[in-house]
Amino acid sequence: MTLLSDPPILDVRGLVKRFGALEVLKEIDFAVAAQELVFVIGPSGSGKSTLLRCCNRLEEPDGGSIRVDGVDLMDPKCDINAMRRRIGMVFQSFNLYPHMTALGNVTLALRKVIGRNRRDADAAGREALERVGLADKAGAYPAELSGGQQQRVAIARALSLEPKIMLFDEPTSSLDPELVGSVLAVMRDMRRAGMTMVVVSHEMRFAREAADRVVFMEAGRIVEEGPPARIFAAAENARTRAFVAEIAR
Amino acid sequence: MTPLERFVDTFLNPRLMARYWPDIAQGMLVTVEIALAVVVTGVALGLGLAVLRSYRVRPVNALIVVFVDVFRALPPLVLILIIYFGLPNIGVNLSSYAVLWLVLSLVLGAFAEEIFWAGILSVRKGQWDAARSTGLGFGRTLLYVVLPQAVRLAVPPLTNRTIAITKNTALGTVIGVAEIINQAQTAVSFSGNATPLMMGAVAYILVFIPVVLIGAHVERRFAWRRA
């Protein structure tokens, strides 16, 4: 579905990140094409979340280059705040603003970053909530919503800014099992609408059915990548196979 | 005179009450005025310093920490005396009212800074991440996302501290601020009777009970469920 000649939406090269003496990312090369859905799996501490957080510079890389939609994020002249609204991010712990309603959460950046007036922002915000199936919860505070609903509001908050790419950092890991489905359903819709997505998650079934590519990371390196059918059933690397067997249990 | 009559005559003498209540009322007005001014400037100073501190400029933060520690450590009376009797020597003449307001504002500012700062630190890092990831800059994240949560957390301790410090307006009496206790003492020395002091105590209760009640109300209003 993707032309090989298209420039990647996300193009990471030689990415290095250290926490003190610990090298968490060791010269990672990682590219994501338009409309691609890439799953990143790996044991905890392998650097998958750090890789994701470097892609919008929530973590400051120590080396390498990151291009999003052709713009070099490491360029000192790059307006990182302008770029970040093009890079949606969804967190394991939702991180909704507890003092604002669902609509308030979704419209804050529309109003304060893009500068839309309240009426326009509210309209766009309601549309985004509609997309995640929560149009009726616009006035609810996060504490009044279930985990699955909170995560969908968080997705709407990112979507409303019309991002070029969405990064998901374990979006379902802190959800009760019966709430996972509603979040995955929204992600499936986004994929159908052509959103480019990078997902750090161990939702194997979802990966198998929806991912174009699965990337296995270990100890700060990408060990192996390929289509889900191969990675989950016939990985070349022994460590990949061992890990897949572990999470499949 | 029976002991009871002597007690009433000494502490609750109606004749003296009638004579001195206008003075005590005048003192109440002064106390309320200075207390209000101290609350406004002290809380604003504390909030301003906490915001400044969150930018984490090292020399600035070192100064803030020194200021906060010094003004929390020193008894307000010491500061009042030093400033009231010291500043004229370098050519700065402040009225006793201004000195009392200034000192208590600085002391409340120091305590309020620590309380707001603790509030800012207790807002989870994920809140910053979420806001920054949508393109909000540091200042806007602080203003729209972090401070509203930090201020809510700060309200209960801040209310207590504010009450404790505004009561220190009584210290103004040593430099001649005509607040409640100063008026009462003057009346005591004229009348040779403790009744005006009792009236002063009642005046404090009249001033501060509403503050305590308002504080409790504010705490209830700001206690909201955390997601």
HADDOCK unambig.tbl for C-alpha pairs under 7 A between the chains (distance, minus, plus):
assign (segid A and resid 58 and name CA) (segid B and resid 129 and name CA) 6.85 0.50 0.50
assign (segid A and resid 81 and name CA) (segid B and resid 135 and name CA) 4.17 0.50 0.50
assign (segid A and resid 81 and name CA) (segid B and resid 136 and name CA) 6.43 0.50 0.50
assign (segid A and resid 81 and name CA) (segid B and resid 137 and name CA) 6.50 0.50 0.50
assign (segid A and resid 82 and name CA) (segid B and resid 135 and name CA) 6.07 0.50 0.50
assign (segid A and resid 84 and name CA) (segid B and resid 133 and name CA) 5.62 0.50 0.50
assign (segid A and resid 84 and name CA) (segid B and resid 134 and name CA) 5.84 0.50 0.50
assign (segid A and resid 84 and name CA) (segid B and resid 135 and name CA) 4.99 0.50 0.50
assign (segid A and resid 85 and name CA) (segid B and resid 133 and name CA) 6.85 0.50 0.50
assign (segid A and resid 85 and name CA) (segid B and resid 134 and name CA) 4.84 0.50 0.50
assign (segid A and resid 85 and name CA) (segid B and resid 135 and name CA) 5.07 0.50 0.50
assign (segid A and resid 88 and name CA) (segid B and resid 133 and name CA) 6.99 0.50 0.50
assign (segid A and resid 88 and name CA) (segid B and resid 134 and name CA) 6.95 0.50 0.50
assign (segid A and resid 89 and name CA) (segid B and resid 133 and name CA) 6.33 0.50 0.50
assign (segid A and resid 95 and name CA) (segid B and resid 126 and name CA) 5.52 0.50 0.50
assign (segid A and resid 95 and name CA) (segid B and resid 127 and name CA) 5.51 0.50 0.50
assign (segid A and resid 95 and name CA) (segid B and resid 130 and name CA) 6.07 0.50 0.50
assign (segid A and resid 97 and name CA) (segid B and resid 127 and name CA) 6.75 0.50 0.50
assign (segid A and resid 97 and name CA) (segid B and resid 145 and name CA) 6.65 0.50 0.50
assign (segid A and resid 98 and name CA) (segid B and resid 226 and name CA) 6.27 0.50 0.50
assign (segid A and resid 98 and name CA) (segid B and resid 227 and name CA) 5.62 0.50 0.50
assign (segid A and resid 99 and name CA) (segid B and resid 149 and name CA) 6.92 0.50 0.50
assign (segid A and resid 109 and name CA) (segid B and resid 134 and name CA) 6.13 0.50 0.50
assign (segid A and resid 109 and name CA) (segid B and resid 135 and name CA) 6.99 0.50 0.50
assign (segid A and resid 109 and name CA) (segid B and resid 136 and name CA) 6.53 0.50 0.50
assign (segid A and resid 113 and name CA) (segid B and resid 135 and name CA) 6.36 0.50 0.50
assign (segid A and resid 113 and name CA) (segid B and resid 136 and name CA) 5.95 0.50 0.50
assign (segid A and resid 142 and name CA) (segid B and resid 227 and name CA) 5.75 0.50 0.50
assign (segid A and resid 143 and name CA) (segid B and resid 225 and name CA) 6.56 0.50 0.50
assign (segid A and resid 143 and name CA) (segid B and resid 226 and name CA) 6.45 0.50 0.50
assign (segid A and resid 143 and name CA) (segid B and resid 227 and name CA) 4.39 0.50 0.50
assign (segid A and resid 158 and name CA) (segid B and resid 134 and name CA) 6.76 0.50 0.50
